Amino acid sequence: MKRLGLYLHIPFCIRKCAYCDFLSAPAGETDRISYVQALKKEIQCMGKETKEYQVDSVFFGGGTPSILEPELLEELLLQLRESFCITKEAEITLEANPGTLTEKKLAVYKKNGINRLSIGLQSADNEELKKLGRIHTWEEFLDNYRLARQLGFSNINIDLMSALPGQTRESYERTLDKVLELKPEHISAYSLIIEEGTPFYEAWEKDELLLPAEGEERQMYYLTERLLKAAGYHRYEISNYAKSGFESRHNNKYWTGEEYLGMGLGASSCFDGRRMKNTEFLPEYLEEIKMRKEIHIENHLLTRREKMEEFMFLGLRRMEGVSKERFFKEFGEELLEVYGETINKQEADGLIAQNEKQLWLTERGIDVSNRVMAEYLF
């Protein structure tokens, strides 16, 4: 049977963070219940179209999935198992924000097969957390993390951010040191990006947001790689580090072009040669599910050229890069025949390296990765 990943979007949070441009917002209990019932119907519907697939990864993202009452999340997990063929070894991840986890919730997660937690710490400095608009403190995170360990969770990711307002290289190093002491299995480390439409963007436009200088930001970036490598973490993607055997199976699907199905508000899919996206408006989503109408606002059959672009753009995010053999198997052409001019130029500039089997970004190429990858778009 073919393999499939599932993504379920839970668009609710306690409070919108100042930097966040994700599809999320606070909502009351009535809206959460209505949403879960609609999502269950979508799960039923999509399950009927994927009988020839085995699901080997499930990811609850948001928003803050851990904001849901445990009974609601249990309903979703039961519906998933009823509608899809989920393998016994499937990786089932739930994103959680510190301060929203309880012993009852964690017990329900464990009982229903959730075996991986992704906890959004961002910083171990309480002042930095306050500036971000986060709802938790370092101490609350620590309590939640230890509780998860006590309940038997042995695969935990911690999300971190650097280049924050008021952050210094020294304060960021303290965050890394504190997190490494906890020995999580996986660490995702991102630089803050100022997104249009957020309070941070408005403050930045008015020159009211004090961010670290570019040189200091680069120091934080290199510090992350050095300290995590010394602590035994393998960097397998530009922003992701894992202990051996704990790479995110679900995220690897995105970077290697495997099929995944997104369900819920605004969720995206790569399935059956198509890119699809659900409506982003909650009332519309609820009504269309109720009336059994089309919920996709995008349903695009990918061209061969678009598939090539995604193969390169996403594959180069991984440290091992892209496989020349797999490119030929997918498209019937040699990689150098299609992208030879770009590859030769970038290799001469020291941005990529290659051997007979692979093509990958150099350290210099990683520094300007968005520009490098954009050159593979026709």
C-alpha positions as CSV (number, residue, x, y, z in Angstrom):
1,M,0.0,0.0,0.0
2,K,1.0,3.6,-0.6
3,R,2.1,5.8,2.4
4,L,0.3,8.9,3.4
5,G,0.8,11.6,6.1
6,L,-2.1,13.4,7.7
7,Y,-2.1,17.0,9.0
8,L,-5.0,18.3,11.1
9,H,-5.2,22.1,11.8
10,I,-6.5,23.3,15.1
11,P,-6.9,27.1,14.6
12,F,-7.5,28.1,18.2
13,C,-5.1,29.7,20.7
14,I,-5.5,31.5,24.0
15,R,-3.9,34.7,22.7
16,K,-2.3,35.7,19.5
17,C,1.4,36.3,19.8
18,A,2.8,39.6,18.5
19,Y,4.9,37.9,15.8
20,C,2.4,35.3,14.6
21,D,0.9,35.3,11.1
22,F,-0.4,31.7,11.3
23,L,-4.1,31.0,10.8
24,S,-5.2,31.1,14.4
25,A,-7.3,33.0,16.9
26,P,-8.9,32.8,20.3
27,A,-12.3,31.1,20.3
28,G,-14.9,30.0,22.9
29,E,-16.0,26.5,23.8
30,T,-19.0,26.6,21.4
31,D,-16.9,27.3,18.4
32,R,-14.3,24.7,19.4
33,I,-17.0,22.0,19.7
34,S,-18.6,23.0,16.4
35,Y,-15.2,22.9,14.7
36,V,-14.3,19.5,16.0
37,Q,-17.6,18.1,14.8
38,A,-17.1,19.6,11.3
39,L,-13.5,18.3,11.2
40,K,-14.7,14.8,12.1
41,K,-17.0,14.9,9.1
42,E,-14.1,16.0,6.8
43,I,-12.0,13.1,8.2
44,Q,-14.8,10.7,7.4
45,C,-15.1,12.1,3.8
46,M,-11.4,12.0,3.1
47,G,-11.0,8.6,4.6
48,K,-13.3,7.2,1.9
49,E,-10.9,8.5,-0.8
50,T,-7.7,7.0,0.6
51,K,-8.6,3.3,1.2
52,E,-5.4,2.2,-0.8
53,Y,-3.2,4.2,1.6
54,Q,-1.5,3.4,4.9
55,V,-1.0,6.4,7.2
56,D,2.4,6.5,8.8
57,S,2.4,10.0,10.3
58,V,-0.2,12.2,11.8
59,F,0.4,15.8,12.9
60,F,-1.9,18.1,14.9
61,G,-0.8,21.7,14.3
62,G,-2.2,25.1,15.0
63,G,-2.9,27.4,16.6
64,T,-2.6,25.4,19.8
65,P,-4.0,21.9,19.6
66,S,-3.4,21.3,23.3
67,I,-6.0,24.0,24.0
68,L,-8.8,21.6,23.2
69,E,-10.5,19.7,26.0
70,P,-9.1,16.2,26.0
71,E,-12.5,14.7,25.2
72,L,-12.6,16.6,22.0
73,L,-9.1,15.6,20.9
74,E,-10.0,12.0,21.8
75,E,-13.0,12.2,19.5
76,L,-10.7,13.3,16.6
77,L,-8.2,10.5,17.3
78,L,-11.0,7.9,17.4
79,Q,-12.4,9.2,14.1
80,L,-9.0,9.1,12.5
81,R,-8.5,5.4,13.4
82,E,-12.0,4.6,12.2
83,S,-11.6,6.4,8.8
84,F,-8.0,5.7,7.9
85,C,-5.6,2.7,8.0
86,I,-3.1,4.0,10.5
87,T,-0.1,1.8,11.0
88,K,0.9,0.5,14.4
89,E,4.3,2.3,14.2
90,A,2.8,5.6,13.0
91,E,4.4,8.8,14.3
92,I,1.6,10.9,15.9
93,T,2.6,14.4,16.8
94,L,0.7,17.1,18.8
95,E,1.9,20.7,19.0
96,A,1.5,22.1,22.5
97,N,2.1,25.4,24.2
98,P,3.5,25.5,27.7
99,G,0.8,26.3,30.3
100,T,-1.9,24.3,28.4
101,L,-0.8,20.8,29.3
102,T,-2.3,18.9,32.2
103,E,-1.9,15.4,33.6
104,K,-5.4,14.6,32.4
105,K,-4.7,15.8,28.8
106,L,-1.3,14.0,28.6
107,A,-2.9,10.8,29.8
108,V,-5.6,11.0,27.1
109,Y,-2.9,11.7,24.5
110,K,-0.9,8.7,25.6
111,K,-4.0,6.4,25.7
112,N,-4.9,7.3,22.2
113,G,-1.6,6.8,20.6
114,I,0.0,10.3,20.5
115,N,3.7,9.4,20.8
116,R,5.4,12.7,19.9
117,L,5.0,16.2,21.5
118,S,6.2,19.4,19.9
119,I,6.4,22.1,22.6
120,G,6.7,25.8,21.7
121,L,9.1,27.2,24.2
122,Q,10.8,29.8,22.0
123,S,12.9,31.2,24.8
124,A,14.0,30.4,28.3
125,D,14.1,34.1,29.2
126,N,10.9,35.4,30.7
127,E,11.4,39.0,29.5
128,E,11.9,37.8,26.0
129,L,8.8,35.6,26.3
130,K,6.8,38.7,27.5
131,K,8.0,40.7,24.5
132,L,6.9,38.0,22.1
133,G,3.4,38.0,23.7
134,R,3.7,34.3,24.9
135,I,1.3,33.2,27.6
136,H,3.9,31.1,29.5
137,T,7.1,31.5,31.6
138,W,10.2,29.3,31.5
139,E,9.0,27.8,34.8
140,E,5.6,26.8,33.4
141,F,7.3,25.2,30.4
142,L,9.6,23.3,32.8
143,D,6.6,22.0,34.8
144,N,4.9,20.8,31.6
145,Y,8.0,19.2,30.1
146,R,8.7,17.3,33.3
147,L,5.0,16.2,33.5
148,A,5.2,14.9,30.0
149,R,8.3,12.9,30.8
150,Q,6.6,11.5,33.9
151,L,3.6,10.4,31.8
152,G,6.0,8.4,29.5
153,F,6.5,10.7,26.5
154,S,9.9,9.7,25.1
155,N,9.9,11.7,21.9
156,I,9.7,15.5,22.5
157,N,10.6,18.4,20.2
158,I,11.3,21.9,21.6
159,D,10.8,24.9,19.4
160,L,13.2,27.8,19.8
161,M,13.5,31.2,18.2
162,S,16.5,33.6,17.9
163,A,17.0,37.2,16.9
164,L,14.2,38.3,19.2
165,P,13.6,41.8,20.4
166,G,16.1,42.6,23.2
167,Q,17.8,39.3,22.8
168,T,21.6,39.1,23.0
169,R,24.0,36.3,22.0
170,E,24.6,35.7,25.7
171,S,20.9,35.4,26.6
172,Y,20.3,33.1,23.6
173,E,23.2,30.9,24.7
174,R,21.6,30.6,28.2
175,T,18.4,29.4,26.5
176,L,20.3,26.8,24.5
177,D,22.2,25.6,27.6
178,K,19.0,25.2,29.6
179,V,17.2,23.3,26.8
180,L,20.2,21.0,26.3
181,E,20.2,20.1,29.9
182,L,16.7,18.6,29.4
183,K,17.9,16.3,26.6
184,P,14.9,16.5,24.3
185,E,15.0,14.2,21.3
186,H,14.5,17.0,18.8
187,I,15.1,20.7,18.6
188,S,13.7,23.1,16.0
189,A,15.5,26.4,15.9
190,Y,14.3,29.3,13.8
191,S,15.2,33.0,13.4
192,L,12.4,35.4,14.0
193,I,10.9,36.6,10.7
194,I,8.9,39.9,10.8
195,E,5.7,39.1,9.0
196,E,3.4,41.7,7.4
197,G,0.1,42.2,9.2
198,T,1.5,41.4,12.7
199,P,2.0,43.8,15.6
200,F,5.7,43.3,15.3
201,Y,5.6,44.4,11.6
202,E,3.7,47.6,12.6
203,A,6.3,48.3,15.3
204,W,9.2,47.5,12.9
205,E,7.8,49.9,10.3
206,K,7.7,52.7,12.9
207,D,11.3,51.8,13.9
208,E,10.0,50.9,17.4
209,L,11.2,47.3,17.4
210,L,14.8,46.8,18.7
211,L,16.2,43.7,17.0
212,P,19.7,42.3,17.3
213,A,22.1,43.5,14.6
214,E,22.7,41.3,11.6
215,G,26.1,40.3,12.8
216,E,24.8,39.3,16.2
217,E,22.0,37.3,14.5
218,R,24.6,35.3,12.6
219,Q,26.5,34.6,15.7
220,M,23.3,33.1,17.2
221,Y,22.8,31.0,14.1
222,Y,26.3,29.5,14.2
223,L,26.1,29.1,18.0
224,T,23.0,26.9,17.5
225,E,24.8,24.6,15.1
226,R,28.0,24.4,17.2
227,L,26.3,23.7,20.6
228,L,23.7,21.3,19.3
229,K,26.3,19.3,17.3
230,A,28.5,19.1,20.5
231,A,25.5,17.8,22.4
232,G,24.9,15.0,19.9
233,Y,22.2,16.4,17.7
234,H,22.3,15.7,14.0
235,R,21.3,18.6,11.8
236,Y,19.1,17.1,9.1
237,E,17.3,20.2,7.8
238,I,18.2,23.9,7.8
239,S,16.3,24.5,11.0
240,N,15.9,21.1,12.5
241,Y,18.2,19.0,14.8
242,A,17.6,15.5,16.1
243,K,19.2,12.7,18.1
244,S,19.8,9.6,15.9
245,G,16.4,8.0,14.9
246,F,14.3,11.0,16.0
247,E,14.0,13.0,12.8
248,S,10.5,14.2,12.2
249,R,8.9,11.6,9.9
250,H,6.0,13.9,9.1
251,N,8.1,17.0,8.2
252,N,10.3,14.9,6.1
253,K,7.3,14.1,3.9
254,Y,7.1,17.8,3.0
255,W,10.8,18.1,2.1
256,T,11.0,14.8,0.1
257,G,7.7,15.3,-1.8
258,E,5.8,12.5,-0.3
259,E,2.0,12.7,-0.2
260,Y,0.1,14.2,2.7
261,L,-3.5,15.2,3.3
262,G,-4.4,18.4,5.2
263,M,-7.7,18.6,7.0
264,G,-9.2,21.5,8.9
265,L,-9.3,25.3,8.4
266,G,-6.8,26.5,5.8
267,A,-5.1,23.1,5.7
268,S,-3.0,22.3,2.6
269,S,-2.5,19.0,0.9
270,C,-0.1,17.4,-1.7
271,F,-2.1,14.4,-2.9
272,D,-2.7,12.5,-6.1
273,G,-0.5,15.0,-8.0
274,R,-2.5,18.0,-6.8
275,R,-1.9,20.9,-4.5
276,M,-5.1,21.7,-2.5
277,K,-6.0,24.2,0.2
278,N,-9.1,24.5,2.4
279,T,-11.0,27.7,3.0
280,E,-9.5,29.9,5.7
281,F,-12.9,31.3,7.0
282,L,-14.4,29.5,9.9
283,P,-18.1,30.2,9.2
284,E,-17.6,29.2,5.6
285,Y,-15.8,26.0,6.6
286,L,-18.5,25.0,9.0
287,E,-21.3,25.7,6.6
288,E,-19.7,24.0,3.6
289,I,-19.0,20.9,5.7
290,K,-22.6,20.9,6.9
291,M,-23.9,21.2,3.4
292,R,-21.4,18.7,2.0
293,K,-20.0,21.4,-0.4
294,E,-16.5,21.8,-1.8
295,I,-14.2,23.2,0.9
296,H,-11.1,23.6,-1.3
297,I,-10.3,27.2,-2.4
298,E,-7.4,25.8,-4.3
299,N,-7.3,22.5,-6.3
300,H,-4.4,22.6,-8.7
301,L,-3.0,19.8,-10.8
302,L,0.8,20.2,-10.7
303,T,2.6,20.4,-14.0
304,R,5.8,18.4,-14.5
305,R,7.8,21.6,-14.3
306,E,6.1,22.6,-11.0
307,K,7.0,19.1,-9.6
308,M,10.6,19.7,-10.6
309,E,10.7,23.1,-8.9
310,E,9.3,21.6,-5.7
311,F,11.7,18.7,-5.8
312,M,14.6,21.1,-5.8
313,F,13.2,23.9,-3.6
314,L,12.1,21.6,-0.8
315,G,14.9,19.0,-1.2
316,L,17.7,21.5,-0.8
317,R,16.4,22.3,2.7
318,R,17.7,18.9,3.8
319,M,21.4,18.6,4.7
320,E,21.8,15.6,2.5
321,G,20.3,17.6,-0.3
322,V,18.6,16.1,-3.4
323,S,19.2,12.7,-5.0
324,K,20.3,12.8,-8.6
325,E,19.1,9.2,-9.0
326,R,15.6,10.0,-7.6
327,F,15.4,13.1,-9.8
328,F,15.9,10.8,-12.9
329,K,13.5,8.2,-11.6
330,E,10.8,10.9,-11.0
331,F,11.2,12.9,-14.3
332,G,13.2,10.7,-16.7
333,E,15.9,13.4,-17.2
334,E,19.3,13.9,-15.6
335,L,19.4,16.6,-13.0
336,L,22.4,18.3,-14.8
337,E,20.5,18.3,-18.1
338,V,17.7,20.3,-16.6
339,Y,19.5,22.6,-14.1
340,G,23.1,22.4,-15.3
341,E,23.6,26.1,-15.9
342,T,22.3,27.0,-12.5
343,I,24.2,24.3,-10.7
344,N,27.5,25.2,-12.4
345,K,27.1,28.9,-11.5
346,Q,26.2,28.1,-7.9
347,E,29.0,25.6,-7.5
348,A,31.5,28.1,-8.8
349,D,30.2,30.6,-6.3
350,G,30.6,28.1,-3.5
351,L,26.9,27.9,-2.7
352,I,26.4,24.2,-3.5
353,A,28.5,21.1,-3.7
354,Q,27.9,17.8,-5.4
355,N,29.1,14.3,-6.0
356,E,27.9,11.5,-8.3
357,K,24.8,10.9,-6.2
358,Q,23.7,14.1,-4.4
359,L,23.5,17.9,-4.7
360,W,23.5,19.9,-1.4
361,L,23.9,23.4,0.0
362,T,27.3,24.4,1.4
363,E,27.5,26.4,4.7
364,R,27.8,29.6,2.6
365,G,24.7,28.4,0.5
366,I,22.7,27.8,3.7
367,D,23.4,31.4,4.7
368,V,21.5,32.6,1.6
369,S,19.4,29.6,1.1
370,N,16.2,31.4,0.0
371,R,18.1,33.1,-2.8
372,V,19.8,29.9,-3.8
373,M,16.6,27.8,-3.9
374,A,14.7,30.5,-5.8
375,E,17.1,30.1,-8.7
376,Y,15.6,26.6,-9.4
377,L,12.2,28.2,-10.2
378,F,11.7,28.4,-13.9
